[in-house]
Amino acid sequence: SYHCDEYNFGLAYLSSVLKKAGHDVRYCYASQPNQFDDIVTTVTNYVPDVIGFTAVESQFIYVKRLSRLIREIFKGVIICGGVYITLFPEAIKETDALDGAIIGEADSALLKFLEKLEKGDDYRQTPNFCYYDKNQNKLVKNNLLPLIQNLDELPFPDRELFEYNAYLKKRHSLEFFFNRGCPFLCTYCSNQALARVYGRRSNTIRYRSVDNCLQEIEAVLSRYNTNKPLHFVDDLFTLNRRWLFEFLEKYKKRFRRAFICHTRSNLVSEEIFAKLKEAGCFRVMMSIESGNDFIRNKVMKRNITQKQLSDSFKWARKYGIETSGVAMIGLPFETKEMAWDTIRTIAETKTTSFALNVFYPYKGTELYEVCKQNNLLPTNEIELKERRESFLKLPTLTKEDILFFSRNCDRLVMSFRPIKER
């Protein structure tokens, strides 16, 4: 799976909340179907009261398979959570093995769910809970708890659940996730759809305090003996300048540790790059997404100009900061000429590293609806390598063209660069 990763920030937060309340939490992870038997064995030996899955859309087919295997030997409650089930709760009807799902932000809801289960109350009455009522042949969705506004109230994410020392040995950096949300309305992203679930136009960012973030860094560094750089994986690390400048000023006084962060080309300036460099930033992730203005700004609604793309990568080079630019191919209405625009733009940014992913239409997103309305979607359930293959029926770009660009991206980008830069 594209999303294959043993450490999950969402689960880490849930675990820390549940452990603080006195619950015992275990974690099983599968990246391949041949690992399902091991998980079934773990369930048999551990005998939990509740089993919970999380999965993105492309993984849900495996949730259905694994939950059926578990249901054969487990009589307790099986639930699911995550972005996909939140945006498309109707998926619960696809399997009898799941008793329901917790949709939306689950930190408080899951705790309330377990409290009801312990007391013998009807857990289906929990806020955020969703289930399929067979008797009435309808999907029942309970009211959502308000989003947590003071994120400092949450305990730090639980890394020990994931055997973090072993995980860290395989990673190039030590990861942190500080804030929640993204206010932008990109059509391919779930953030806008998640905002609609809560009756909002955009998924406004909620910030942890700078001091709270620094305390987590200190606690993690004191626990795990590593000299690896830090990686702040927030999508929009530079959005709020007041928060950013306070963080950078305090960070450089407290830690002498190189770090990586993420941003957008329209959320940076020379001043920001100067301050990032001074605080220890050595790499910035800035998505290019598409080098064609129509695809980037009309189809994807990125609202980033070609000049903003060019300037942001130029400023990063000026201050000696590496860049990583990710782009996408295989979008609705994209032509072969537009795909070449993307290859050319990647080359012109002179980004230190880059990748070209294949577009995947996630249910609940605006672009999924565009694909549906234009009859671009397959009619049957398909297993594929997410972001590596396309299942869309695009009249403007063949699957062979998409594979050509994605598999030969490195060579094609280098062909546009001067010989001395290759």
Secondary structure as UniProt FT lines:
FT   TURN            2..3
FT   HELIX           9..20
FT   TURN            21..22
FT   HELIX           33..35
FT   HELIX           36..46
FT   STRAND          50..54
FT   HELIX           57..59
FT   HELIX           60..71
FT   TURN            72..73
FT   STRAND          77..81
FT   HELIX           83..87
FT   HELIX           89..94
FT   STRAND          100..102
FT   HELIX           107..119
FT   HELIX           123..125
FT   TURN            127..128
FT   STRAND          129..133
FT   TURN            134..137
FT   STRAND          138..141
FT   HELIX           151..153
FT   HELIX           160..162
FT   HELIX           164..169
FT   STRAND          174..176
FT   STRAND          180..182
FT   TURN            187..188
FT   HELIX           190..197
FT   TURN            198..199
FT   STRAND          203..206
FT   HELIX           210..223
FT   STRAND          230..232
FT   TURN            235..238
FT   HELIX           241..254
FT   STRAND          259..263
FT   HELIX           265..267
FT   HELIX           270..279
FT   STRAND          281..286
FT   HELIX           294..299
FT   HELIX           306..318
FT   TURN            319..320
FT   STRAND          322..329
FT   TURN            332..333
FT   HELIX           336..349
FT   STRAND          353..358
FT   TURN            363..364
FT   HELIX           366..373
FT   TURN            374..375
FT   TURN            386..388
FT   HELIX           399..407
FT   HELIX           409..416
FT   HELIX           419..421
//
